[in-house]
């Protein structure tokens, strides 16, 4: 394993860089999209609730690879040319946003209805109450499951390997096919994934204790 890393360290570090970049981009946008659809699922408007619920159910129940391949094969053919990294990151973002939406929705609904009523009685609009009163409490409640989603996002970024995204898994496949040392190639990549995901897990636990 050490020999594999020493010989292909530059290639592996490039893959790690692409994995981290894709994960950061997907995390940022999936958190925004997920929050929007979580709010839609609890709005008074039935139409908005149906749209929000439909998005979540569709994205959660289609395999990540299928979503990614759609953007890798179909979108370039009929809409606009995009590379594998972009297609993989978009697929990862949309897929993760659905799970984040469900997580945040559960957090919003666990906040007492009296919080919204109290905020509205002071003159706040629905959106002001949601932004300043409900969402901060909801995020505090769902920190542990959100942390799990963030870790899953990093691991799911391996889908980029199927669309030539040059991520860690892509580099592992390349190294394994070159050296025929499949076990050690994937062991090295597994350790590199741990280097990325373990700090996220520990930080989310620290944040949970701090806010608790």
N, C-alpha and C positions, 0 to 999 in steps of 0.2 A: 504493500500500500504506500509506504514511504517512497519507494522507488518511482511509483506512478506519479505521485505528486511532484517529486523532484524533477522528473523528466518533462512533465506536461504542466508545470505550475503556471506558466504564462497563459496557456490555453484555458486552464481551469479558472484562473482569476478573471479572464475576459468573460467566461460564462457566468461567473459569480456576479460580475458587474451588471450584465444584462438581466440576470434574475432579480437582483436588488432594484434595478431601475424599473423593470416591469412591475414589481411588487409595490413600489412606492407610488407609481402612477395609478395603478389599479386600486390601491388602498384609498388614495385621495378621492378619486372620482366615485368609487363604489360607496364610500361613506356619505358623500353628498347625494348621490342618486338614491341610495337606500333610505336616507333620512326623508327625502322628498316623498317617496312612495309609502313610507311608514306613516307619515302625516296624512297622506291621501286615504289610507285605509281606515283612519279614525275620524275623517271629516264628517260633518253633518250631511253633506251632499251624498246621496246614494250613488249618483253617477260617478263621482270621484272615488268613492269606496270600491265600486265595481272595477274601475280602471286600475286602481292600485292593487287590488286583490288579483286581478287577471295577470298583471305583469309579474307579480311575485310567484304565482302558481306556475306560469309558463316557464319562467327562467329557472325556477327551482327543480322542475321536473324534466327538463331537457339536459342531457349529459353535457358537461363542459366542453368535451371534445367536439360534439356536434355543433355547438354554438360557435366555437373557434373556427372549425372548418367552413362554416357558412360564411364568415367574414373573410376567410382566406381564399375561398374558391368562388363564391357567388358574387360577393360585392365587387371584387376586381373585374369580374366578367360583365356586370351590368351597370355598375355605378361609378366607382373610382378605383384606381390602382392603389393598393396598399401592400406593404411587405408583411412577412410572417410575424415579425415582432409586433407590429401595430395590430394585426389581426388577432394575435394571441392575447395581447393586452386588453383589447376591447372585449373579447370573449370572457376573459378573466374578470374584468370590471363588471360586466352585466350579470354574470353568474353570481359573483360574490355579493353584488348589491341586493339581490333578492333575499339572500339569507340575512344580510344586515338589516334589511327592511323589516323582516319578521322579528328579529331580535329587538329592534328599537320600538316596533309597534307594541310588543309585549311589555316593554318598559313604560311606554306612554299609558297603556291601559292599566298598569299596576299603580299609577299615581291616582290618588283619590279624586273623585269627581268634584269634591268640594274645593280643590285647589283651583280648578278652572272657574267655578262659580264665584269663588272669592275674588279672583283676579278680574273677572268681568264686572263684578259689583263695584270695584274701585275705579272703573272707567276704562280699563284696558280693552282693546279690540281682541278678537279671537286669536289673531296672529301674534299680537304682542304677548298675550298670556302664554301661548304655545312657546314662543321664543325665550321669554324671560323666566317663566315659572315652571312649565311642564317639562320641556326638553332637558333642562339642566338636571332635574330630578330623575328623569328617565335614563339619561346617559349614566348617571351615577349607579343606578340599579343594575344596568346591563353590562357593566364593565367586564365581569368574568366571561360571559358568552361572546362579547365583542372581541375580547382577547383571543378566544378560540378561533373566531372567524379570521382574525388577522394572521394567525399561525397557519390556518388552512389555506389562506390565500397564497402565502409564500410557497407552501408545498404544491398547491395546484398550479403554480406558475410553470411547473414542469411540462404543462401542455404545450408550451412554446417549442418543445423539441419536435413535435409533430408537424410544425409549420416553418421549420428552419429559423427559429427565433434566436439561435446561438446562445441559449441559456445553459445552465449547468447540466441539465439532463441531455441536451443536444451534444455538449462536449463529452459527456460520459459515453454516449453512444459512439461518437467518433473515435474516442480513445480505445474503447473496447473492441471496435472493429479493426483498429490498427494493430493493437498489441495482442489481441485474443485473450487478454487477462480480464475477463468480464467481472469476476468477483471483486478484485482490488479496485478496478475502475469505478464501480458503483459504491464501494465502501468509502472511497475518497470523497465522492460527491455527497454521500450520506452525511459524512462528518461536516462538510461545508454547509449543507442545509441546516445542521444542528447549530453551527456557529451563528447563523442568521436567526433561527427561530427561538433558541433558548433565551437570548436577551429580551425578546419580545414577551415571552411568557413570564419571565421574572419581573419585567417592568410593569406589566399589567397587574401582577399580584401586588407589587409595591404600591401601585396607584390605587388598587382596591382597598388596601389597608389604610393608606393615607386619607382617602376620602371617607372611609368607614368610621 
